[in-house]
């Protein structure tokens, strides 16, 4: 099976994610865009695993993907908690409003 | 017993030890430290006597030299610290320690109750030590050290009563006058050793090596003439030869025992001794010999004349010392090496005796002036007869020590004249004339002091045992010491073999005479013997064979002349002074001669007018002015220049360059941070954008590189 399809999909997803991270103002949407990028990477891992070891029962790429899904879930948990606190303090989830860490 | 000679340094060390001990603990001792001085000098005397005996009975001996390397001079040359013991050293050791011991004992009574009694004894010991350093030195540098120490100690002792200005002046005069000659001595030593540096030796200052080199003809004539004349300049000042004798009469300002020490054993004999030490060098040059002889003759005659007009007893003796030193120097100048040292030896005893006797008189009448004495013979019998013995010896009365030694000098002159040198005849005839003068002024002293009525304001009394004892012992020596070289002495040992050293016997020829070797060891014979037969004496224990002249023999016609001179002088003196002080002293009635004598030939006036006054009023003012204005100006200018350089350095280098660099670094950091901090906006999306942009750039870079 040609990896072209999954890789194009992954590229598309990654670019969408990047766009979302850079361009969206809503913190929740930024987090979602990060999830998109992670999942693009997951697709890449699975696709290359199949491409490089087609006959073997090797599943290292898939295992990495599972790890990333776990990490992503944890990250979203932390990120949503931050967003929640941000909303409580500022009555806003707009990342432009949060620039306390500047000079 | 040979080993005894190796320990000659002990003789030197003992007085130094006692000087230090007296200075440290003297005040706590019942005798004020004087017992330490007497004890150490006593030991030193015993050791010297042993050394003298050892060198005398075995004479002639090889010189014993013991040296340790003190300090390298560079270039493979070494400065030694060492001793040289031969007959000459032994004689001087014996003379110095004997006289010094007598003076120490005598001073215990003479100086009793004086302020600074302990200090006096410490200085006396130090003075003795200084002279002994000079005597045993095996190289010229060490000798110069001893020489300078002697000068220092004499300065301290002459100025002992420093509360009075004239005494300070006398001390300064002695120090500065001798210092003038010391410069000549030091330069002379340098000149001689400069010649030695070119030879194959590591010890260019070694006396034996210098003598040997000179005798072997290894030293250039110019070196010898220049070196010896400069060294002789040192001897002229130290040994009171004209015209640098002026300090010596003024040195009477010191306590009388010091005068005895200065004029008998130490200080003034230093010059004669050093010349005798370097005799083989001196004997290489006729010119040097002539100069030395002429200076000696002038001094022995004109110095003696000055004694005629003095009223101060000590000054008479001082001028007589000058005159006798003139004899010694003149004897060296006419080849009378043994005669000169013999006279030095006997003169040391009878001059010490005379000075100590004078001290005893002064102690009794509290005045130095003979016009305040008179009739002392009854009151002070012991002082009287010892003083008479000393006077007879000084005047050269037959069978006293002075007779044998002084007449030996005259005969040395006679033989020298026979060898064709005019200076010899000069020494002979002027020496005879001066013998008359000597007899006359000593007779004058004896009549004025001992005959007639007592003119003092104190009832005179005989001095105590500690003063009379040394007088008696010295009186015995004033007679006995003459028999070391008289018609009665054996062929060997006698004073001549004692003085003889191999280098003198074998090498010391006069290259400018036709048959050099026979006059080599000095001329023998006393006033009653014409010439000497040359006899060879085998040295003890296979020692060197010495060319010697043997003991003198009697010679009645000269004896008659000497006795005649003596009788006339005594008769004249009796006529003038036999009945006390005359209305007007005949020595003051000789018109211009008296004027010249009273004015001391104008030496002091000349020195005051042309040396003291210009130095004090012109040179020192100029020096002060130049110091205050020029030197201080230079120093101040240098200071100010340094200040301004430092300040401009501070302003430019420190403030601008260094501080500018430091501050500039800080300011530039602030300037940049003000601008760079804006990157940290706190906007996470901008960070993310930058991150992505950076990744894209990196990817593109990788592609491009690939």
Interface residues (C-beta under 8 A of the other chain):
Chain A: X18 X21 X22 X23 X30 X95 X96 X98 X99 X100 X101 X102 X103
Chain B: X677 X678 X680 X681 X682 X683 X684 X685 X688 X689 X692
